[in-house]
Amino acid sequence: MKTQALVSSALAAALSLGFVAQAQAQDKAKEKCFGIAKAGQNDCANLSGSHACAGLNKVDNGVDEWKYVAKGSCKSAGGTTLEEAKAKMKK
């Protein structure tokens, strides 16, 4: 019985490594896009530091709020890069 549990645990660990690698590959195919997140739909902390978690933005399309989008699609969605967002915030 102990052998079966050990084998099951080892198999589960090996399978989970495959899922982690797949998730990392998907993350590399994404980029942060600023200024397109609807209220409550941001992916993480904003640039201004008024909140530190996903889903906490209060306005649509805030310059300092961001979402992950497919790499290369930010401009067509009407968004900006990190550098552009920082420059807009300074104005």
RABEL-V669939 format. One record per backbone hydrogen bond with DSSP energy under -1.0 kcal/mol. CO is the residue of the C=O (numbers start at 1). NH is the residue of the N-H. If there is no record, write none. Layout:
BEGIN
CO:NH, CO:NH
END
This chain:
BEGIN
1:5, 2:6, 3:7, 4:8, 5:9, 6:10, 7:11, 8:12, 9:13, 10:14, 11:15, 12:16, 13:17, 14:18, 15:19, 16:20, 17:21, 18:22, 19:23, 20:24, 21:25, 22:26, 23:27, 24:28, 27:30, 29:71, 31:69, 33:67, 34:80, 37:61, 38:41, 42:55, 51:46, 57:40, 62:65, 64:47, 65:35, 66:43, 67:33, 69:31, 70:73, 73:77, 74:79, 75:78, 80:34, 81:85, 82:86, 83:87, 84:88, 85:89, 86:90
END
